[in-house]
């Protein structure tokens, strides 16, 4: 294909499976490949953003990091959908609590995404876009979670362009039933919608900004295994 390799992905045509799991952290991508995939092959390492393809229970699956933020996942998901023929991307990340009904290590599934990003303006619609996940992937994730003993909590999530948000904008969303805040899902869902492909964001709760509770960086990298297993089951 004329568009590959890209400036960001060195893989060849056919190197990626139809479904790609996409953590933010390249080390989490490496962890999944080494602990869950049979015969994983490194297909991308441009800028240290590691992508692997291997087998999970005999099924071909890929995992590649997205980096942090909507501009980063926007690039990688666009190229995977439009240049590499990927059909499904499942983001597996961490999120901070907005709804105080949640607790650390809960898994949330983003049915829809609020955002403060202008990412959707590129499509020519000047109102507020409301990106949603793939119902097929969401249904499968809920069923897989039930089988595996931890059913994700479905609902709206918030993708923020700002990590250190002095305005505290996420607080107002609790009244609207928003579950958690992360930084990538809105761009992923919009790219999937535009390409006619499928996307789902699964996040494990890593911290509670209101109370100060949080998991360590090492725990975020290496212990979110139930979320990983759910994503692999539906890949």
N, C-alpha and C positions, 0 to 999 in steps of 0.2 A: 504493500500500500504506500502511496506517495507521501502520506503524512507521517509515516513512522520510519525510523525512530524520531522522537520529538526532542526538543531541547531539555525536556524534563524526564523522559522515560526512554531508556536505551533498549527496551525489549523489542523482539522481532514479532512479526505477525504470528498469531497462534500461541504465543508464550503465556497469555493470560487465559484462565478458565472463564466460562460465562458469568460466574459469580465471584466477586472480589470482596473480601472482608477488609475494612479500612479503619484501622486504629490511627490516632493522631501520631503516636510515638513510634519511630522506626524500631526502637528496642522491643516494643510490644509486638510489632510485626515479626521480628526475629524470634521472640519467645513463642508465639503461636506456631510458627513454622517448625521450630525445634521440638516442641512438646506435643503437637497434635497431628502434624502432617507426616505421611510416609514419603520418603524420597523427595524432600523439598529441594527445588532448584532455584537459586537466586537469579531472577530475570531482570532485576533493575537495582542499581545502587548509585544512580546519579544523585549528587548532593547528599549522599548517605541516606536517601529515602529508599529503604529496602523493600523490594517486592519479591515474593516467592510463589511458586506454583508447585503443588504436590497432591497427594491423595489423602482423603479422609474417608475411612470406611469404604475404600474402593472408588470414591467419587472425586473427580478432579476439581480442586478448589485453589483459588489464589488469595493471597493476603499482601497488601501493600499499604504503607503509611501514607497519611495525607498531609502531615505537618499541622501547624496550628493556624486556625482562623479560616474565614470564608474565602479570602483570595487564594490561599494555598489549596484547600480542598476543591475550590472552583476550577483550578487548573488541572489537577490530577483526575478528577471525576469527568471533566469535559473530554480529556484526551482518551480516557478508558472507554467511555460511552461511544464517542464519535469516531475514534481512529482505531481502537483495538477491538471493537465489536463486543464489548462487555455488556451484558443485559441487566445485571443486578449488582448493586453496591450496597453493602450493609456496613454502615458506620458502627464501630464498637469503641466507645469512648468513655470518658468520665464526665460527670456533671455535678454542679452544686445545687443544693436544695433551695427551692423557692417555697413549695408547699411544706409547711411544718408537720404535715402528716407523714412525711417520708422519714427514713432513717438511713444512716450510712450502710452501704452495700446493697440497698434496694436497687433493682433494675427497672428503668423506665423505658418505655417505647414511645417514641415521638409520633403521635398520630398527625399532628399539624405543628407548625412552627411560627411563633411570633419572632420578629427581628427588628433591630434598629439599623440594619444594613440597607444600602441602596442597590444591592446586587440585582434585584429584580427589575430595576428601571431600564436595563439594557433591552428588555423585550418590547418596549414601546408603550406599555400600559402605565399611565401616570397615577393610578390609584394605588391602594395598598394591596399587594399580592398576599395570598394565604397558602403557601406551599404545604402539600400533604404527602404522606408516605404512600407506598404501595400497599393496598389492602391485602393482596395475596401474600406478601412477605410478612405483614403484621399478623395476619391470621395464623400463618405457619409458625411464627415466633411464639405466639401465645400458646399454641398447642404443644410446641417443643418444650417451652418453659414448664408447662404443667407436667409433662412426662419426666422432666429432669428435676422437678422438685422446687423450682423457683419461677413462678409465673411473672413475667414483666407487668408493670403497672402502666397501662396505656393512658395517654392524654396529651395535651399540648405542652410543648417545651419552648424555650426562648433561646434563640441564637443571637449572641451579642458580639458586636465588633470590639467591645471594650472589656478587658479583664479587670483592670483597676478602675472601676466606674465611680467617680466622685459624686455623680448625680444620684446614685442609688436607684436607677431606673427599674431594676428587677423587682423591687419591693411592691410596686403598684400592681404587678402582674399576679401576685398571690390572690388578690380578690377576684381575679378572673379565672381561677382554677388552674393556672399554669404550674406545672410540676417542678421543673428544674431548668437551670441555665447551663448552656454550653456554647460553643463558638463556631460550629461547622454545618449543622444540619440544614439550615435554610438554603445555602448555596448548593448543597448536594441535591436536595429535593427539587430545586428549580432547574438544575441541569438535567436531572432525570426527566422532569416534565417536558422540557424543551426537546429532548432527544427521543421521547417516547419510550423510555426505559423505566426500570424499577429501582426504588431506593427505600431504605429503612434505617433509622437511627436508634440503636440500643445504647443506653448509657448506664453505667454503674455509678451510684451516688458516692462521691469521694469526699465531699466536704459540706458543711453547713455554714455559710457566711454569717448567718445571724447569731449562732452560738459559738463559732470558732472551732467546732469539731472538724477534724480532717484526718485523712489517711496520708501516709508518707508517699514520697515519689516512688520508692521501691515497691510499696504495696500496690500502687496504681499500675505499675509496670507489670508485676508478676502474679497478682492474686485475683484478678477479675476473671477467673476461669469459668464460672457458671455462665456469664454473658458470652464468653468465647464459645462455649459448648453449644449454647442456643443458636448462635449465628452459624456455626459449622453444621448443625443438624439441618438447617433450612437452606444451606448453600446449594 
